[in-house]
């Protein structure tokens, strides 16, 4: 592939990744707002939001992997799609037990999805920008997951607000990556 075509393909991938990160940040921001308002006061709304969160993660990872060579070329995202899809059913089951179970399930999912996000960011490190924030996000997710599991064993009843803080940090990291790619794109355009 000629150099001009390679740089055009790389620019297209950067543009996609920027849009993808912005979409993930916006979704997470809206999810957090809904969780902290309607979700705190309505169990049916909280239930829908708690099921929606891993479903969105599965769909987002699927679309991103498909856009970047398919699931076979993006193993960490393929595994993340599978893990997040299974978690939808596990969250539904946990919701019939207690919020402690839900928080524990989210903790387990946060560990797996965080480590898989970390793997995806490390794979993209040399070819895409803004991955340092995704590496931090993946690591933070795994640590938050361990905290959730410990918190789920406490006698206090957790709420969707506990998970909203985690989702808010995720939104922040996606926004940072999107802005990083945007600024990098502007610098390249000026050069």
N, C-alpha and C positions, 0 to 999 in steps of 0.2 A: 504494500500500500504506500503510495507517495506521501511525502511529509505533510503536504497541505491537507490531504484526506485524513491522515492520522490526527493532526491538530484539530480538524473540524469534528472528527468523531469524539475526541477527548472533550472538546468544548460542548458538544451535545450532551455527553454524559454528565459533565459538571452542571449544565443547565438543568438537566433532569433531576440530579441529586439536590440541587438548590430548591427546586419546586417541591420535591418530595419532603425535604426537611421542613420547609415552611408549612406544608400540609399537615405533617405530623405535629408540629408545634401548635398550629391553630386548632386541630382536633383536640389535642390534650388540654389546651387552654379552655376550650368550650366544655369539655368533659369535667374539668376541675370546677368551673363555675356552676355547672349543673349539679355536681355532687355536693358542693358546699351550700347550695340554695335548696332546690327542690329535693335532692337526694337525701338531705338530712332530715326532712320532714315527712317524706313519703316512702314507705317501704317498697311499694311497687316501682316507683321511679328509681330508687337505689338498686333494686334488683335488676332492672333493665340496664342501668349504667354499669353495674358490676359484670354483667354478661357481655355487654357491648365492648368493654375495654379489651379483653383478650381477642374478641372477634375482629376488632379493628386492627390489632397488632398482627394477627394472622393474615388478614387481607392486605395490609400495607407491605408486609414482608414478601408476600406472594407477588404483588405487582412490581415491587422494586427488583426482585430477583428476575422476574420475567423480562423486565426492561433491560437488564444487564446480563443477558446470556442464558437465562433460564435457571431453574432450580438445580439441575445437574451441575452447573458451573458455580453455583453459590450454595454450597453445602450447609454453611452455618444458617443461612436464611431458610433453606429447605427444612432443616431441623426445627427452626424457630416457628415456621408455619405449622408443622406437625404438633409441636409442644403447645402452642397457643390454641390450636384447634381442640386438642384434648382438654385443655384447661377450661374451655367453655362448658363442657359437660361436667367437669369436676366442680366448677364454681356453682353450677345449678344444683348439684347434689349438696355441696357445702351450705348453700342458702337454706336448705331444708333442715339443717342441724343447728347452726348458730353463727353469729358474726365472728366468734373466735375461730371457728373452722374456716370461714371465708378468709379471714386475715392470714391464717396459716397457709391456705392454698395460694393466696396471692404472694405470700412470702416465697413459697417454693417456686412459683412461676417467675417471680422477679429474679431469683437466683439463676434459673436456667436461661431466661430470655436476656438477662444482663450479660451473662457469659457468652451467649451466642452473638449478641450485639457487639461485644468486645472483639470476638473473632472476626466478624464482618468488617469492623473498623480497622483492625490490624491488617486484614487482607487488602483493604483499599488504601492503606497508609501511603504507599509509594506513588499511586496514580491519581488520587483524588485529594482535594483539600478539605479542611475542617474536620479531619478525623480525630484530632486530639480531643475534641469535645465529646465525640461518640465513644472514645476509649474511656474517658472519665465517666460518662453516663453509664456505660456497661458495667464498670467497676462499682459505681455507686448503687446501681440496681441490685447487684449481687449482695452488697453489704446491707442495703435496705431490706432485702428479702430475709436475710438472717435475723435482722431486728424484728421484722414482722412475725417470724416464727416464734421468737422468744416472747414477744408481746402477746401473741395469741394464747400463750399458756398462762397468762396472768388472769386473775379473777375479774378485772374490770372488763366491761363489755365494750369492744371497739366499735367504731362506726365507719361509714364510708369516708368521713373526713380524714381518718388515718391514712387511707389509700390515696386521697386527693393530694396530700403533700408530696407523696412519691410521684404521682402523675405530673404535678406542677414542676418538679425538678426535671422530669423527662422533657416537658415542654420547653423549659429553659435551655437545656442542652441542644435540642433540635433547632431552636431559634438561633443559638450561637453558631451552630454549624452552617445554617442557611445564610446568616449574615456574613460569616467568614467567606463562604463561597461567593456571595454577592460582591463583597469588597475586592476579592481576588479577581473576579471577572472584570470589575471596573478598572483595576490596575492594569490588567492585560490589554484592555481596550485602549487605554491611554498610551501604552508603550509602543 
